[in-house]
Each structure stands twice: as structure tokens, then as C-alpha cells.
Amino acid sequence: MENQKLKKLLRSLSVAVLWLAVWELLSYFVGSEVLLPSPFLVIKALMSMMKTADYYISSGYSILRILLGFLMGVIFGIIIAVVTKLSKWIAAFLSPLLTVIKATPIASFIILLMVWVNRDIVPVFTSVLIVTPIVCGSFLTAINETDANLLEMAKAFNMSKGKKIKKLYIPSVLPHFSSSSATALGMAWKAGTAAEVICNPHFGIGSRLYDSKIYLEVPKLFAWTVTVVTLSFLLEKLFSFFALKANERRRTYD
């Protein structure tokens, strides 16, 4: 088992080194840091940025906005899924709204939100709009895929609603919910950062991306992009870890 983990780690490192070499070669042939800076220049820019307070303040504000939008989207998604399951009329009423949200380009929502709300909270609502349909669809699918035979058995034994939820629905919903929420978190990062680039709040990674583009500080642009990717990866892994622990704890109590 340890050998397999070591081999996997070495393979991942080898692939990373290979891609860095490709990047370095492309940068050498392009011959302009304004068009494609080398990985060494990007790392140097990132190290320089990490020595400033602005780097952590901007990153912190982005994390706060996107996580807040993600949590609100999860809550709204679960509520909508439950009420649409309980009422066909509500399902029919909300279906066009969810379809419009999923079909409309996110840039259109960002521009509209800039008209309606303060630019500092536009990324929050943008993340909500991205996360809600994903969580709602996954949650509803998981509820509908709950084993019909187990539900019939629960009905025959006159099982209470509380026990049905705990013993049948939660085990059915949790795997779907965990995977879809991890995906939604990644999408929230992309949408939230895009919203920051467009609405340019006082602090945020997207604002710094925009500034780097305006002043042609391309190494910084790449460095901020590396920050976005790294934070997104770490938060998704952290979420998956806690979701796994929650599932293990639930099984233990069951």
C-alpha cells in the first residue's frame, strides 16, 4: 500500500515537472514575458506577492465571499429540492426559474447584479446562482433514487418520518450530495472570481487579476491564477475530507 502511494506521488511529481519544462520551453521560444512569462518569473512574482498584506487580505475576502455564496446556495438548493418533491405545483412553478438560471450566461447575471447590489457582494450572489441549481438537481435525484423496496418495507412496518429520513433518505442522499457539492464549490470559485474581475470590488483575487491585466504585469497575472487554482483545489479537498468524516461518523452512530 505504501509503495503504491509512493509510486502515485512520484508519477504526479514527474508529470508536474514535465509540464513545467514544457511551459519553460514555450516561454523561451515566445521570448516575451508580456505574452508568456517563464515559470521562474511567475514563482518569483508569487513569492513577492506573498510578502505583502494585500495578498492575504484579497485572498481572504475572496474565500469569504465564495464560501458564503456556496453555503447559501447549498441551503437554497436543499430547500428547493425538498419543497419541489413535496409539491408538484411548486415544482412546476420553480422549474422555469431554474432553467433560466442554468441557461443564462453567468456574465449576464453579474452585470445585472452590479445594477441591483453593491459590487462587493456581487460575487456572493453569483456563487449562489451557480451552486443552487447543481445542489438542487443532485439532491432531488438522490431522493428519487432512494430504494423503492426499502420505502415499501418502511411503510409496511409503519416507520416514522424521522426514522425514514435518518435510515433511508440520508444514506441515499449523502453520496450524491457530497460529490455534487464538491463540484459546485469548484464552479463557485470560477464564477465568483469571474464576478470579481468584472465588478472589481475593493479587495479580492479577481480585482488583482484585473489590475495585473491593466498594467500588463503578466507574471503577477499568472501568480494570482496559481493562487486561485491552489485555493480551489485545497477547499475542494477539505470539503471532501469533512464530508467523508461526516459519512463515517453517521455509519458509526447507525
N, C-alpha and C positions, 0 to 999 in steps of 0.2 A: 504493500500500500504506500509506504514512504517513497519507494523507488518510482512508483507511478506519479506521485505528486512532484517529485524532483524532476522527472522527465518532462512533465507538463510545464513546470516553471521554466526549465531550460529552453523548451520549444517556444514558449511565449517570449522569452528574452531574445532568442535568436531571431524571431520574426520582427520584434521591435527594432533590433539593431539593423536588420536588413532594410526595413522601411526608412530608418534614419539615414542609412547610406544612400538609398535611392533619392531621398529628399536633398541630401547634400550634393549629389551629382547633378540633379536638376537645377539647384541653385547656382552651382558652378557654371553650368552651360548657359543659363539665363544671364548671369553676370550683372544682376542689378538687385540690390536689397529692397528697392521700392516695389519691384514686381514679385520677387520670391526670395526672402531672406533665408540664410542658412540656419539649420537647427541650433548652431552655436550662438548666433546672434539672438535668436528667439529665447534661448535659455538665459543668455546674459541679460536680456530685457526683462525676463520674468524674475530673475534674482534681484535686479534693481528695483522692480515694482514691489517686491515682497518686503523691501526695507522701508516702505512708506506706509503711513497710517491710512491713506486713501485706498490702498489696495484692499485692506481688511474691512474698511467701512463700506466700500462699494460692494464687495463680495457679501458682506453681512446683510446689507439691505436687499440684495437680490435673493439671497437664501430666504430671508424673512418673507418677502412678498410672494415668492413662488410657493413656499411651503404653506403659507396662509391660503393662497388660492387653491392649492392642491387639497388641503383639508376641507375647505368649504365645498369644493367640487365633489369630494368623496361623500360628504354628508348629504348634499343635494341629490347626488346620483342614487344613493341608497333610498332616500325618502321617495323620490320619483318612481324608482323601481317597485317599491312596496305598494304605493298608492295605485299605480297602474295595474299591478297584479290584483289588487282588491276590487278595482272598479274598471269595467270595460269602457264606461263613458269617459272617465278621466284619462284612460289610455288613448282613446280616440281624440280627446281634446288636446293632449300634450304631444301626440305623435308628429303633427306638422311642425311644431316648435323645435323639437329635437332634430327633425330632418333638416330644417333651415339652418340650425346651429352647425350640424355636421357638414352641410354642403357649402356654406358661405366661406369664402377665403378669410383667413384669420386677420389679414391686413385690413379688410373692410371693418371688422369688429373693432380693431384697435383704433382706427380713425374715428369711428362713431363714438367710442368710449372717451376719446380725447375731447369730444364736444360736450359730453354729459358729465364727466367726473374729473377730479384733479389728476394731473398727469402722473403724480407719484403713486397712485393706486390703480392706474390703468393695467399694469402687469398682473395685479391680483385678480381682477375681473377677467382678464384674458385667460389666465390659468384655469379659473373656474369654468369658463366656457369650453375649454379643451377637455378638462377632466370629467365633467358631469356626464356627457353622453357615453363616454367609454365605460365608466363605472356603472352607470345605469343599465347599459346593454348587457354587460357581463353579469351583473347581479341578477337581472331578470332571467337571463339564460340559465344561470345556475339554479335559480328557484324552479324554473320549468323542467329542468333535468333531474330534479330530485326523484329518486326511485319511486315509481307509482305503486309497486307492490308493498314497499315499506309503509307508504302512506295509507294504503288499504288496511294493512295489518294494524297500524296505529288507530285507525278509525274503528276497526273491529274490537280492539281492546279498550276503546273509549279513552285514549290517551289525551291528556290535557294539551291545550295550545302551547303552554310554556314548555312542556316536555317535547312536543313536536319540533318546536323551534330549536331547542337545545340538542336533541338527539338526531334529528333528521335534516333540518334545513341548514343549520350552521356547518355540519360536516360536508354538506353538498356545496355550499356557497363559498366556504373559505378558500379552497384551492383556486377557483376561478377568480375570486376577489383579489387574492394575493398577486397572481400573475398580471391581471388587468391593471391593478393599482400601480404595480412597478412600471408597466408600460406607460400608464397615464402620467406618472411622475416624470419620466423622461420627456414625454411630449409637453408637459407643463414647463419644463426647463427651456425647451426650444421656443415655445410660444411666448413665455414670459420674457426671455432675453430679446426676442424679436420686438416685443412691445416696448421694452426699454430703449432699444435702438431708435424706434420710430418716435416715441413720445419724449425721450430724453429727460428722465427725472433727474433730480439734483444729485442723487447718488445711485449707482447701480452699474453692473458689469456692462449692460447694453449701452449705457451712456459713455462709458470709457471706450467701448468698441467704436462708437460713432466719432468720438474725439480723435481717436487714433487714425481713423479713415480721413477725417477732415484735414489733419495736419500731416498726412502721409507718413505716419510713424508705423510702418508696416510690421517691424519686429514686435512692437507693442500690441498691434492688432492680433498677430499670431499668438502672443503670450496670453492675452485675455481669452482668446479662443481655447487655448490649452486649459486655462482656468475653468472655463465653462464646462468643457468635456470632463475634466477631472472631478469637479464638484458634482456633476450629474451622475457620473459613474459611482462615486462614493455614496451619495444619497440613495441611489437605487440599491446598492449592495447592503447598505444599512437598513433600508426598509425591508428587503428580502430576509435579512437576518432576524429582525424582530418579528416578522410575520411567521417565520419558521419556528421561532421560540414560542410564540403565542399558540401555534398549532400543536406543538409538542406538549405544552402545558395543558391545553384543553384535553388532549388524549389522556394525559396523566390523571386529571380530575375525573374524566369519564370512567 
